[in-house]
Amino acid sequence: MPAGTTIQGRSRRARNLFLIFLPLVLAIFCWGLGRLQISVAAIFNFFIAGIRDGQWDQRMFSVLISLRLPRIILALACGAALSVSGACFQSVFSNPLASPDTLAVAAGAGFGAALALYMRQNMIVVQLSAMAFGFIAVSLTYFVSRIRGRVTTIMIVLSGMVVAALFQAGISLIMTVAETEAMLPAITFWLMGSLASARYGTLVYGLPLIVAGMAIIFALRWRLNVMALSDDEAQTLGVNVQRMRLVFSLAATMMVAAAVSMAGQIGWVGLVIPHICRMCFGSDHRDVIPASISFGGSFLLLIDSFARSAYAAEIPLSILTAALGAPLFIFLLHSSKGEGL
């Protein structure tokens, strides 16, 4: 075996190990962050004592297992879902500025959640309503894009903008008629993004959809390299462009709808993280997709940990993602000299 091939194989294995352990190490570190600071050593001692003695410290169990663990799982899942869907949309639409908002999924899911909150429904109904309207939004987008007969990338993007504007108007209407003292603060805070309501019960409905969508994109990620080419070139290589575009769009839509239904609207993750992954690992989607899973989950986990521990009142996630995402995107524009962006 040539020496270059061996070195390349070792480099890929080392990179894969880094992508796997990065979110795991950060999760253990962030597990102890919050109003009640818990060291990593104390976390290990808690598990060792519980396994050895068969009895668990109820205070530590409540904080670590009941409250923080589902929130960490949700942060990793939503960050990975938004980042992977962004990378997928950017390749499928051959548009480096595409994001999960392109198909109006976030706006539709946000409208569904706001409507359920306005009707004073529980969080399960809020999740189901958000996912339902997310799928309605992408269906409307696809239907509008077919008005002129042929579905093109430009028509899909423009249709997504129109449908998103429609649902944003609906959200504004709900916020206008909502009772100021009761529902308006809850709707506003949810639309700005928050993982405060994360419980194991909330993960049951959304997490399987994220896992399913991510598995589809991960298994077919090599085809995203072909989808980034023009339609004629992709068809020449034997890829059914329309079918693959539909499969990738549905898988990404499913992930975004599930993430928004559980965490609210969180911007910039799906736009910035895929470009960071491409700068670090190149444009091959066999590397970009795994990197997006790791970096996206890690990014949102760090953002959420800061949001719940930096101040007495929890900071909405969209404020922090925008505060970090906008400068990062400007840096990416400067570093790439606008090429590919």
TORNU-475910 format. One record per atom (N, C-alpha, C): residue in three letters; x, y, z. Coordinates in steps of 0.1 Angstrom, whole numbers, padded with zeros to 4 digits, always signed. Atoms other than C-alpha are relative to their C-alpha. Layout:
BEGIN
ALAXYZ;...
! end
This chain:
BEGIN
MET+0009-0012+0000;MET+0000+0000+0000;MET+0009+0012+0000;PRO-0009-0012+0000;PRO+0015+0034-0009;PRO-0001+0008+0013;ALA-0001-0008-0013;ALA+0026+0056+0020;ALA-0010+0011+0000;GLY+0010-0011+0000;GLY+0004+0085+0008;GLY-0014-0005+0004;THR+0013+0005-0003;THR-0027+0063+0010;THR-0001-0003+0015;THR+0000+0004-0014;THR-0018+0051+0045;THR-0001+0013+0008;ILE+0000-0013-0007;ILE-0012+0087+0057;ILE-0014+0006-0001;GLN+0013-0005+0003;GLN-0045+0098+0041;GLN-0011-0007+0008;GLY+0010+0008-0008;GLY-0064+0070+0058;GLY+0001+0003+0015;ARG-0002-0003-0014;ARG-0049+0078+0092;ARG-0006+0014+0003;SER+0006-0014-0001;SER-0058+0115+0087;SER-0015+0000+0001;ARG+0015+0001+0000;ARG-0094+0106+0079;ARG-0005-0006+0013;ARG+0005+0006-0013;ARG-0097+0084+0110;ARG+0002+0009+0011;ALA-0002-0010-0011;ALA-0082+0111+0132;ALA-0011+0011-0001;ARG+0011-0010+0002;ARG-0107+0136+0117;ARG-0013-0005+0005;ASN+0012+0006-0004;ASN-0136+0112+0123;ASN-0001-0001+0015;LEU+0000+0000-0014;LEU-0126+0107+0159;LEU-0002+0013+0006;PHE+0001-0013-0005;PHE-0123+0144+0164;PHE-0015+0005-0001;LEU+0013-0004+0002;LEU-0158+0150+0150;LEU-0010-0008+0010;ILE+0009+0008-0010;ILE-0173+0122+0173;ILE+0002+0005+0014;PHE-0002-0003-0014;PHE-0156+0133+0205;PHE-0002+0015+0003;LEU+0002-0015-0003;LEU-0160+0171+0201;LEU-0013+0002+0007;PRO+0012-0003-0007;PRO-0197+0172+0209;PRO-0002-0008+0014;LEU+0000+0008-0013;LEU-0193+0144+0236;LEU+0007+0007+0011;VAL-0008-0007-0011;VAL-0166+0163+0255;VAL-0007+0013+0004;LEU+0007-0013-0003;LEU-0185+0196+0252;LEU-0013-0003+0008;ALA+0013+0003-0007;ALA-0217+0179+0264;ALA+0003-0003+0015;ILE-0004+0003-0014;ILE-0199+0166+0296;ILE+0003+0013+0007;PHE-0004-0013-0006;PHE-0184+0201+0302;PHE-0013+0008+0003;CYS+0011-0009-0001;CYS-0217+0219+0296;CYS-0011-0006+0010;TRP+0009+0006-0010;TRP-0236+0194+0318;TRP+0001+0006+0014;GLY-0002-0006-0013;GLY-0222+0211+0348;GLY-0003+0015+0001;LEU+0002-0014+0000;LEU-0229+0246+0338;LEU-0015+0004+0003;GLY+0013-0005-0003;GLY-0259+0266+0350;GLY+0000+0008+0013;ARG+0001-0007-0013;ARG-0271+0284+0381;ARG+0006-0008+0011;LEU-0007+0009-0009;LEU-0259+0254+0401;LEU+0012-0006-0007;GLN-0012+0005+0007;GLN-0223+0248+0390;GLN+0004-0013+0006;ILE-0004+0013-0004;ILE-0213+0212+0391;ILE+0013-0004-0008;SER-0013+0003+0007;SER-0177+0201+0383;SER-0001-0014-0007;VAL+0000+0012+0008;VAL-0169+0173+0359;VAL+0003-0012+0010;ALA-0003+0010-0010;ALA-0154+0153+0389;ALA-0012-0004+0008;ALA+0013+0003-0008;ALA-0187+0157+0408;ALA-0010-0008-0008;ILE+0009+0007+0009;ILE-0206+0144+0378;ILE+0004-0015+0000;PHE-0005+0013+0000;PHE-0184+0113+0376;PHE-0003-0007+0014;ASN+0002+0006-0014;ASN-0186+0107+0414;ASN-0015-0003+0002;PHE+0014+0002-0001;PHE-0224+0110+0412;PHE-0004-0013-0007;PHE+0003+0012+0007;PHE-0226+0082+0386;PHE+0007-0012+0007;ILE-0007+0011-0007;ILE-0200+0060+0404;ILE-0007-0004+0012;ALA+0006+0003-0012;ALA-0217+0063+0437;ALA-0014-0006-0002;GLY+0014+0006+0003;GLY-0252+0056+0422;GLY+0001-0014-0005;ILE-0001+0014+0005;ILE-0240+0025+0403;ILE+0005-0009+0011;ARG-0006+0008-0011;ARG-0220+0012+0433;ARG-0010-0003+0011;ASP+0009+0001-0011;ASP-0246+0018+0460;ASP-0014-0003-0004;GLY+0014+0002+0004;GLY-0278+0015+0440;GLY-0009+0011+0004;GLN+0008-0011-0005;GLN-0290+0048+0455;GLN+0006+0013-0007;TRP-0004-0012+0006;TRP-0289+0081+0437;TRP-0003+0013+0008;ASP+0003-0013-0006;ASP-0286+0116+0451;ASP-0011+0007-0007;GLN+0012-0005+0007;GLN-0320+0130+0444;GLN+0001+0014-0005;ARG-0002-0014+0005;ARG-0309+0166+0441;ARG+0008+0000-0012;MET-0009+0001+0012;MET-0281+0158+0416;MET-0008-0007-0011;PHE+0007+0007+0010;PHE-0304+0134+0398;PHE-0010+0009-0007;SER+0010-0010+0005;SER-0331+0161+0394;SER+0007+0010-0009;VAL-0007-0010+0008;VAL-0306+0186+0381;VAL+0006-0006-0013;LEU-0008+0006+0011;LEU-0284+0164+0359;LEU-0009-0008-0010;ILE+0007+0009+0008;ILE-0308+0138+0346;ILE-0014+0005-0005;SER+0014-0004+0004;SER-0343+0153+0347;SER+0000+0013-0007;LEU+0001-0013+0006;LEU-0335+0189+0337;LEU+0011+0002-0011;ARG-0011-0004+0009;ARG-0301+0193+0320;ARG+0002-0010-0011;LEU-0003+0010+0010;LEU-0297+0160+0301;LEU-0009+0001-0012;PRO+0008-0002+0012;PRO-0328+0164+0278;PRO+0003+0013-0007;ARG-0003-0013+0006;ARG-0318+0200+0272;ARG+0013-0002-0008;ILE-0012+0002+0008;ILE-0283+0189+0261;ILE-0003-0008-0012;ILE+0003+0008+0011;ILE-0297+0162+0239;ILE-0008+0008-0011;LEU+0007-0008+0010;LEU-0321+0187+0223;LEU+0009+0010-0007;ALA-0009-0010+0007;ALA-0294+0213+0217;ALA+0009-0007-0010;LEU-0008+0007+0010;LEU-0272+0187+0200;LEU-0008-0004-0012;ALA+0009+0004+0011;ALA-0301+0174+0179;ALA-0004+0012-0009;CYS+0004-0011+0008;CYS-0314+0208+0168;CYS+0011+0007-0007;GLY-0011-0006+0007;GLY-0280+0222+0161;GLY+0005-0008-0012;ALA-0004+0009+0011;ALA-0271+0192+0140;ALA-0010+0001-0012;ALA+0011+0000+0010;ALA-0305+0193+0122;ALA+0001+0013-0008;LEU+0000-0013+0007;LEU-0303+0230+0113;LEU+0012+0001-0009;SER-0012-0001+0008;SER-0267+0227+0101;SER+0000-0009-0012;VAL+0001+0010+0011;VAL-0272+0196+0080;VAL-0010+0004-0010;SER+0010-0005+0009;SER-0303+0210+0065;SER+0005+0012-0008;GLY-0006-0012+0007;GLY-0285+0242+0056;GLY+0010-0005-0011;ALA-0009+0006+0010;ALA-0257+0222+0039;ALA-0007-0006-0011;CYS+0008+0007+0010;CYS-0283+0202+0021;CYS-0006+0010-0010;PHE+0007-0010+0009;PHE-0303+0232+0008;PHE+0010+0007-0009;GLN-0010-0008+0008;GLN-0271+0250-0003;GLN+0005-0008-0012;SER-0004+0009+0011;SER-0261+0220-0024;SER-0011-0002-0010;VAL+0012+0003+0009;VAL-0296+0211-0038;VAL-0004+0012-0008;PHE+0004-0012+0008;PHE-0304+0247-0048;PHE+0012+0007-0006;SER-0013-0007+0005;SER-0267+0255-0058;SER+0000+0014+0004;ASN+0000-0014-0005;ASN-0271+0286-0037;ASN+0007+0000+0014;PRO-0007-0001-0013;PRO-0245+0293-0010;PRO-0006+0008+0011;LEU+0007-0007-0010;LEU-0269+0316+0008;LEU-0013-0006+0004;ALA+0012+0007-0004;ALA-0296+0290+0011;ALA+0001-0004+0015;SER+0000+0004-0014;SER-0307+0281+0046;SER-0013-0007+0003;PRO+0012+0007-0003;PRO-0335+0262+0064;PRO-0013+0009-0003;ASP+0011-0009+0003;ASP-0357+0293+0057;ASP-0004+0000-0014;THR+0002-0001+0014;THR-0355+0288+0020;THR-0014-0006-0004;LEU+0013+0006+0004;LEU-0386+0265+0018;LEU-0011+0005+0009;ALA+0010-0006-0009;ALA-0405+0286+0044;ALA-0003-0010+0011;VAL+0003+0010-0010;VAL-0403+0256+0068;VAL+0000+0007+0014;ALA-0001-0007-0013;ALA-0392+0278+0098;ALA-0012+0009+0002;ALA+0011-0009-0002;ALA-0419+0304+0092;ALA-0013-0008+0002;GLY+0012+0008-0002;GLY-0446+0277+0088;GLY-0001-0006+0013;ALA+0000+0006-0013;ALA-0436+0259+0119;ALA-0002+0010+0011;GLY+0002-0010-0010;GLY-0434+0291+0138;GLY-0014+0005+0001;PHE+0014-0003+0000;PHE-0469+0300+0127;PHE-0008-0010+0008;GLY+0007+0011-0006;GLY-0482+0266+0138;GLY+0002+0000+0015;ALA-0002+0000-0014;ALA-0466+0269+0172;ALA-0006+0012+0007;ALA+0007-0012-0005;ALA-0478+0305+0177;ALA-0015-0002+0001;LEU+0014+0003+0000;LEU-0513+0294+0168;LEU-0004-0009+0012;ALA+0003+0009-0011;ALA-0513+0266+0193;ALA+0002+0007+0014;LEU-0002-0007-0013;LEU-0499+0288+0221;LEU-0011+0010+0002;TYR+0011-0010-0001;TYR-0526+0314+0213;TYR-0013-0007+0004;MET+0012+0008-0004;MET-0552+0286+0217;MET+0002-0007+0014;ARG-0003+0005-0013;ARG-0536+0278+0251;ARG+0001-0016+0000;GLN-0002+0015+0001;GLN-0526+0242+0241;GLN+0013-0003+0007;ASN-0012+0005-0007;ASN-0500+0221+0259;ASN+0011-0001-0010;MET-0012+0000+0009;MET-0465+0217+0245;MET+0000-0012-0011;ILE+0001+0010+0010;ILE-0473+0184+0227;ILE-0008+0005-0012;VAL+0008-0005+0011;VAL-0500+0201+0207;VAL+0008+0011-0007;VAL-0008-0010+0006;VAL-0476+0230+0201;VAL+0010-0006-0010;GLN-0009+0007+0009;GLN-0451+0206+0186;GLN-0007-0006-0012;LEU+0007+0006+0011;LEU-0476+0187+0165;LEU-0005+0011-0010;SER+0004-0011+0008;SER-0490+0220+0152;SER+0011+0006-0008;ALA-0011-0005+0006;ALA-0456+0233+0144;ALA+0005-0009-0012;MET-0005+0009+0011;MET-0446+0202+0124;MET-0010+0000-0011;ALA+0010+0001+0010;ALA-0479+0201+0106;ALA+0000+0013-0009;PHE-0001-0013+0008;PHE-0477+0238+0094;PHE+0014+0001-0007;GLY-0013+0001+0007;GLY-0440+0232+0085;GLY-0002-0008-0013;PHE+0002+0008+0012;PHE-0450+0205+0061;PHE-0010+0007-0010;ILE+0009-0008+0009;ILE-0479+0227+0048;ILE+0007+0011-0007;ALA-0007-0011+0006;ALA-0455+0255+0042;ALA+0009-0005-0012;VAL-0008+0005+0011;VAL-0431+0234+0021;VAL-0009-0006-0011;SER+0010+0004+0011;SER-0461+0219+0002;SER-0004+0012-0008;LEU+0004-0012+0007;LEU-0473+0254-0006;LEU+0011+0005-0009;THR-0011-0004+0008;THR-0438+0263-0017;THR+0002-0008-0013;TYR-0001+0008+0012;TYR-0436+0234-0041;TYR-0011+0002-0009;PHE+0012-0002+0009;PHE-0471+0240-0054;PHE+0002+0013-0008;VAL-0002-0013+0006;VAL-0464+0277-0061;VAL+0011-0001-0010;SER-0011+0001+0009;SER-0431+0268-0078;SER-0004-0007-0013;ARG+0004+0007+0012;ARG-0450+0246-0103;ARG-0010+0008-0008;ILE+0010-0008+0008;ILE-0473+0274-0115;ILE+0003+0001-0014;ARG-0004-0002+0014;ARG-0453+0279-0146;ARG+0004-0013-0007;GLY-0002+0013+0006;GLY-0451+0242-0153;GLY+0013-0007+0004;ARG-0013+0007-0003;ARG-0414+0235-0147;ARG+0005+0006+0013;VAL-0005-0004-0013;VAL-0399+0235-0112;VAL+0015+0003-0002;THR-0014-0004+0001;THR-0366+0255-0112;THR+0005+0004+0013;THR-0006-0005-0012;THR-0342+0265-0085;THR-0005+0014+0004;ILE+0004-0014-0003;ILE-0351+0302-0088;ILE-0014+0000+0004;MET+0014-0001-0003;MET-0388+0295-0087;MET-0002-0006+0014;ILE+0001+0006-0014;ILE-0384+0273-0055;ILE+0004+0011+0010;VAL-0005-0010-0010;VAL-0364+0300-0037;VAL-0010+0012+0001;LEU+0010-0011+0000;LEU-0388+0328-0048;LEU-0013-0004+0007;SER+0012+0005-0006;SER-0418+0307-0038;SER+0001-0001+0015;GLY-0003+0001-0014;GLY-0402+0300-0004;GLY-0001+0014+0007;MET+0000-0014-0005;MET-0398+0338+0001;MET-0015+0005+0002;VAL+0014-0004-0001;VAL-0435+0344-0007;VAL-0007-0007+0011;VAL+0007+0008-0011;VAL-0448+0316+0015;VAL+0004+0004+0014;ALA-0005-0004-0013;ALA-0425+0327+0043;ALA-0006+0013+0004;ALA+0006-0013-0003;ALA-0438+0362+0041;ALA-0015-0001+0004;LEU+0014+0002-0004;LEU-0474+0349+0043;LEU-0001-0005+0014;PHE+0001+0005-0013;PHE-0468+0329+0074;PHE+0005+0010+0011;GLN-0005-0011-0009;GLN-0448+0358+0090;GLN-0011+0010+0003;ALA+0012-0009-0002;ALA-0479+0380+0085;ALA-0010-0007+0009;GLY+0008+0007-0009;GLY-0499+0353+0102;GLY+0005+0001+0015;ILE-0006-0001-0014;ILE-0475+0353+0132;ILE-0002+0014+0005;SER+0002-0014-0005;SER-0477+0391+0134;SER-0015+0002+0004;LEU+0014-0001-0003;LEU-0515+0389+0134;LEU-0003-0006+0013;ILE+0002+0007-0012;ILE-0515+0364+0162;ILE+0006+0008+0012;MET-0007-0008-0011;MET-0491+0385+0183;MET-0008+0013+0002;THR+0008-0013-0002;THR-0514+0416+0177;THR-0012-0003+0008;VAL+0013+0003-0007;VAL-0546+0399+0190;VAL+0002-0008+0013;ALA-0002+0008-0013;ALA-0529+0379+0218;ALA-0001+0009+0012;GLU+0001-0008-0013;GLU-0535+0390+0254;GLU+0014+0003+0004;THR-0013-0005-0003;THR-0506+0411+0264;THR+0006-0006+0012;GLU-0005+0005-0013;GLU-0502+0398+0300;GLU+0002-0015+0000;ALA-0001+0015-0001;ALA-0506+0361+0293;ALA+0008-0006-0012;MET-0005+0008+0011;MET-0499+0348+0258;MET+0012+0007-0007;LEU-0010-0007+0008;LEU-0478+0375+0241;LEU+0014-0003+0004;PRO-0014+0003-0004;PRO-0446+0370+0262;PRO+0004-0014-0003;ALA-0003+0014+0003;ALA-0448+0333+0258;ALA+0003-0003-0015;ILE-0001+0001+0015;ILE-0453+0335+0220;ILE+0013+0006-0004;THR-0012-0008+0005;THR-0425+0361+0216;THR+0012-0007+0004;PHE-0012+0007-0005;PHE-0400+0342+0238;PHE+0002-0013-0008;TRP-0002+0013+0008;TRP-0407+0309+0219;TRP+0005+0003-0014;LEU-0004-0003+0014;LEU-0404+0325+0185;LEU+0015+0005-0001;MET-0014-0004-0001;MET-0370+0339+0196;MET+0010-0012+0002;GLY-0008+0012-0002;GLY-0358+0304+0203;GLY+0004-0003+0014;SER-0004+0003-0014;SER-0354+0286+0236;SER-0001-0015+0002;LEU+0001+0014-0003;LEU-0347+0251+0249;LEU-0004-0002+0015;ALA+0004+0000-0014;ALA-0361+0259+0284;ALA-0011-0011+0002;SER+0011+0009-0002;SER-0391+0236+0278;SER+0004-0015-0003;ALA-0005+0013+0004;ALA-0369+0206+0269;ALA-0003-0010+0012;ARG+0003+0011-0009;ARG-0382+0174+0286;ARG+0001-0013-0008;TYR+0000+0012+0007;TYR-0380+0138+0277;TYR-0013-0002-0009;GLY+0013+0001+0007;GLY-0417+0140+0267;GLY+0000+0008-0013;THR-0001-0008+0013;THR-0409+0167+0241;THR+0009-0006-0010;LEU-0009+0006+0009;LEU-0381+0147+0226;LEU-0007-0012-0008;VAL+0006+0012+0006;VAL-0404+0117+0218;VAL-0006+0003-0014;TYR+0006-0003+0012;TYR-0422+0135+0190;TYR+0009+0005-0011;GLY-0008-0006+0010;GLY-0395+0155+0173;GLY+0013-0007-0003;LEU-0013+0006+0002;LEU-0362+0135+0178;LEU+0000-0011-0010;PRO+0000+0010+0010;PRO-0372+0105+0157;PRO+0000+0006-0014;LEU+0001-0006+0013;LEU-0380+0128+0128;LEU+0014+0006-0004;ILE-0014-0005+0003;ILE-0345+0145+0131;ILE+0009-0012-0003;VAL-0009+0011+0002;VAL-0328+0111+0133;VAL-0003-0006-0014;ALA+0003+0006+0013;ALA-0347+0098+0103;ALA+0004+0008-0012;GLY-0004-0009+0011;GLY-0341+0129+0081;GLY+0016+0000-0001;MET-0015+0000+0000;MET-0304+0129+0091;MET+0006-0013-0006;ALA-0005+0013+0005;ALA-0300+0092+0083;ALA-0001+0000-0015;ILE+0002+0000+0014;ILE-0314+0097+0048;ILE+0011+0009-0007;ILE-0010-0009+0006;ILE-0291+0127+0041;ILE+0014-0006+0001;PHE-0013+0006-0002;PHE-0261+0109+0056;PHE+0003-0011-0010;ALA-0001+0011+0009;ALA-0267+0078+0035;ALA+0002+0004-0014;LEU-0001-0005+0014;LEU-0270+0098+0003;LEU+0009+0012-0002;ARG-0008-0012+0000;ARG-0245+0125+0011;ARG+0009+0001-0012;TRP-0009-0001+0011;TRP-0222+0116-0018;TRP-0008+0006-0012;ARG+0007-0005+0011;ARG-0250+0125-0042;ARG-0002+0015+0000;LEU+0001-0015-0001;LEU-0250+0161-0029;LEU+0012+0006-0008;ASN-0010-0005+0009;ASN-0217+0165-0047;ASN-0004+0001-0014;VAL+0006-0001+0014;VAL-0235+0158-0080;VAL-0010+0010-0001;MET+0011-0009+0000;MET-0265+0179-0070;MET+0006+0015-0001;ALA-0006-0013+0000;ALA-0241+0209-0066;ALA+0003+0004-0015;LEU-0002-0003+0014;LEU-0235+0207-0104;LEU-0013+0005-0007;SER+0012-0004+0007;SER-0259+0220-0130;SER-0009-0012-0003;ASP+0009+0011+0002;ASP-0290+0199-0138;ASP+0004-0009-0011;ASP-0004+0008+0012;ASP-0277+0188-0172;ASP+0012-0009+0003;GLU-0012+0008-0004;GLU-0243+0177-0157;GLU-0004-0011+0009;ALA+0004+0010-0010;ALA-0260+0158-0129;ALA-0007-0011-0008;GLN+0007+0010+0008;GLN-0283+0140-0154;GLN+0009-0008-0008;THR-0010+0007+0007;THR-0253+0131-0175;THR+0007-0010+0008;LEU-0007+0009-0009;LEU-0238+0114-0145;LEU-0010-0011+0005;GLY+0010+0010-0004;GLY-0270+0093-0141;GLY-0008+0002+0012;VAL+0008-0003-0011;VAL-0287+0111-0113;VAL-0013+0006-0004;ASN+0013-0006+0003;ASN-0324+0118-0114;ASN-0001+0012+0009;VAL-0001-0012-0007;VAL-0322+0154-0104;VAL-0013+0003+0008;GLN+0012-0004-0006;GLN-0359+0160-0097;GLN-0003-0009+0012;ARG+0003+0009-0011;ARG-0363+0129-0076;ARG+0010+0002+0012;MET-0009-0002-0010;MET-0331+0135-0056;MET-0003+0014+0007;ARG+0004-0013-0006;ARG-0341+0172-0050;ARG-0012-0002+0009;LEU+0011+0002-0008;LEU-0374+0161-0037;LEU+0003-0008+0013;VAL-0004+0008-0011;VAL-0359+0134-0014;VAL+0008+0009+0010;PHE-0008-0008-0009;PHE-0333+0158+0000;PHE-0008+0012+0007;SER+0008-0011-0005;SER-0358+0187+0004;SER-0010-0005+0011;LEU+0009+0006-0010;LEU-0383+0164+0023;LEU+0007-0004+0013;ALA-0008+0004-0012;ALA-0356+0150+0046;ALA+0004+0012+0008;ALA-0005-0012-0007;ALA-0342+0185+0054;ALA-0012+0007+0006;THR+0012-0007-0005;THR-0378+0199+0058;THR-0004-0007+0013;MET+0004+0008-0011;MET-0386+0171+0082;MET+0008+0004+0013;MET-0009-0003-0011;MET-0356+0179+0104;MET-0003+0014+0005;VAL+0002-0014-0004;VAL-0362+0217+0104;VAL-0013+0001+0007;ALA+0013-0001-0006;ALA-0399+0213+0112;ALA+0000-0006+0014;ALA-0002+0006-0013;ALA-0390+0190+0141;ALA+0008+0009+0010;ALA-0008-0008-0008;ALA-0363+0213+0154;ALA-0008+0013+0005;VAL+0007-0012-0003;VAL-0385+0244+0152;VAL-0012-0003+0010;SER+0011+0003-0009;SER-0414+0226+0169;SER+0004-0002+0014;MET-0005+0002-0014;MET-0392+0218+0199;MET+0007+0012+0006;ALA-0009-0010-0006;ALA-0369+0248+0202;ALA-0004+0014-0005;GLY+0003-0013+0005;GLY-0386+0277+0183;GLY+0009+0003-0012;GLN-0008-0004+0012;GLN-0370+0297+0155;GLN+0014+0005+0004;ILE-0014-0003-0003;ILE-0332+0298+0157;ILE+0007+0002-0013;GLY-0006-0004+0013;GLY-0314+0316+0129;GLY+0015-0002+0000;TRP-0014+0000+0003;TRP-0279+0316+0114;TRP+0007-0013+0001;VAL-0008+0012-0001;VAL-0269+0281+0124;VAL+0000-0007-0014;GLY+0000+0007+0013;GLY-0280+0266+0090;GLY+0007+0007-0011;LEU-0007-0008+0010;LEU-0263+0294+0071;LEU+0015+0000+0002;VAL-0014-0002-0002;VAL-0229+0298+0088;VAL+0007-0013+0002;ILE-0007+0012-0003;ILE-0220+0264+0101;ILE+0005-0008-0012;PRO-0005+0008+0012;PRO-0219+0246+0067;PRO+0012+0007-0007;HIS-0011-0007+0007;HIS-0196+0273+0053;HIS+0013-0002+0009;ILE-0011+0003-0008;ILE-0173+0268+0083;ILE+0006-0014-0002;CYS-0004+0014+0003;CYS-0172+0231+0077;CYS+0007-0001-0014;ARG-0007+0000+0013;ARG-0163+0237+0040;ARG+0013+0006+0001;MET-0013-0006-0001;MET-0135+0259+0050;MET+0010-0009+0007;CYS-0009+0009-0008;CYS-0121+0233+0074;CYS+0003-0013-0007;PHE-0001+0013+0006;PHE-0127+0201+0054;PHE-0002-0001-0015;GLY+0002+0000+0014;GLY-0133+0211+0018;GLY-0015-0001-0004;SER+0013+0000+0005;SER-0164+0209-0004;SER-0006-0014-0002;ASP+0005+0014+0002;ASP-0168+0171-0005;ASP-0011-0002+0011;HIS+0011+0002-0010;HIS-0202+0164+0012;HIS+0001-0013+0008;ARG-0002+0011-0008;ARG-0190+0131+0024;ARG+0008+0004+0013;ASP-0007-0006-0012;ASP-0169+0152+0048;ASP-0009+0011+0006;VAL+0008-0012-0005;VAL-0192+0183+0051;VAL-0012-0005+0009;ILE+0012+0004-0008;ILE-0223+0164+0064;ILE+0004-0005+0014;PRO-0004+0004-0014;PRO-0205+0146+0093;PRO+0005+0012+0008;ALA-0005-0012-0007;ALA-0187+0179+0101;ALA-0012+0009+0004;SER+0011-0009-0003;SER-0220+0198+0100;SER-0008-0006+0012;ILE+0006+0007-0012;ILE-0235+0172+0125;ILE+0007+0004+0013;SER-0009-0003-0012;SER-0206+0177+0149;SER+0000+0015+0004;PHE-0001-0014-0003;PHE-0201+0214+0146;PHE-0013+0007+0003;GLY+0013-0006-0002;GLY-0238+0223+0144;GLY-0005-0003+0014;GLY+0004+0004-0014;GLY-0246+0204+0176;GLY+0008+0007+0010;SER-0009-0006-0010;SER-0216+0217+0194;SER-0002+0015+0001;PHE+0003-0014+0000;PHE-0223+0253+0184;PHE-0012+0004+0008;LEU+0013-0003-0007;LEU-0259+0253+0196;LEU+0001-0004+0015;LEU-0001+0004-0014;LEU-0249+0234+0228;LEU+0008+0011+0008;LEU-0008-0011-0007;LEU-0223+0262+0237;LEU-0009+0012+0001;ILE+0008-0012+0000;ILE-0248+0289+0228;ILE-0011-0002+0011;ASP+0010+0003-0010;ASP-0275+0273+0250;ASP+0005+0000+0014;SER-0007+0000-0013;SER-0251+0268+0279;SER+0002+0014+0005;PHE-0002-0014-0004;PHE-0242+0305+0278;PHE-0013+0007+0003;ALA+0013-0007-0002;ALA-0279+0315+0275;ALA-0006-0003+0013;ARG+0006+0003-0012;ARG-0289+0297+0306;ARG+0009+0002+0013;SER-0009-0002-0011;SER-0259+0305+0328;SER+0006+0014+0001;ALA-0007-0013+0000;ALA-0247+0340+0319;ALA-0007+0011+0007;TYR+0008-0011-0006;TYR-0276+0360+0333;TYR-0011-0007+0008;ALA+0010+0006-0008;ALA-0303+0355+0359;ALA-0012-0004-0008;ALA+0011+0004+0009;ALA-0330+0355+0332;ALA+0006-0006-0013;GLU-0005+0007+0011;GLU-0325+0332+0303;GLU+0000+0009-0013;ILE+0000-0008+0013;ILE-0314+0349+0270;ILE-0005-0009-0011;PRO+0005+0008+0011;PRO-0333+0338+0239;PRO+0012-0003-0010;LEU-0011+0005+0008;LEU-0311+0318+0215;LEU+0002+0008-0012;SER-0001-0007+0012;SER-0318+0338+0184;SER+0008+0013+0002;ILE-0008-0012-0003;ILE-0302+0369+0200;ILE+0015-0004+0000;LEU-0014+0004-0001;LEU-0270+0350+0207;LEU+0005-0006-0014;THR-0004+0005+0013;THR-0269+0331+0174;THR+0002+0011-0011;ALA-0001-0011+0009;ALA-0274+0364+0155;ALA+0013+0008+0004;ALA-0012-0008-0004;ALA-0247+0382+0176;ALA+0013-0007-0004;LEU-0012+0008+0004;LEU-0222+0354+0168;LEU+0000-0003-0015;GLY+0001+0004+0014;GLY-0235+0344+0134;GLY+0004+0011-0010;ALA-0002-0011+0009;ALA-0234+0378+0117;ALA+0015+0003-0001;PRO-0015-0002+0001;PRO-0197+0385+0126;PRO+0007-0011-0007;LEU-0007+0011+0006;LEU-0187+0350+0117;LEU-0003+0000-0016;PHE+0002+0000+0014;PHE-0204+0353+0083;PHE+0008+0011-0007;ILE-0008-0010+0005;ILE-0187+0386+0077;ILE+0015-0004-0002;PHE-0013+0006+0001;PHE-0154+0369+0085;PHE+0002-0010-0011;LEU-0001+0010+0011;LEU-0162+0341+0061;LEU+0000+0007-0014;LEU+0000-0007+0012;LEU-0170+0366+0034;LEU+0014+0006-0003;HIS-0013-0006+0001;HIS-0137+0384+0040;HIS+0011-0011-0003;SER-0010+0011+0002;SER-0117+0351+0041;SER+0000-0006-0013;SER+0001+0007+0013;SER-0131+0337+0009;SER+0000+0011-0011;LYS+0000-0010+0010;LYS-0130+0371-0009;LYS-0013+0000-0008;GLY+0013+0000+0007;GLY-0167+0365-0018;GLY-0001-0012-0009;GLU+0001+0011+0009;GLU-0158+0333-0037;GLU-0008-0011+0006;GLY+0009+0011-0005;GLY-0185+0306-0033;GLY-0010+0005+0010;LEU+0010-0005-0009;LEU-0205+0329-0011;LEU-0009+0010-0007;
! end
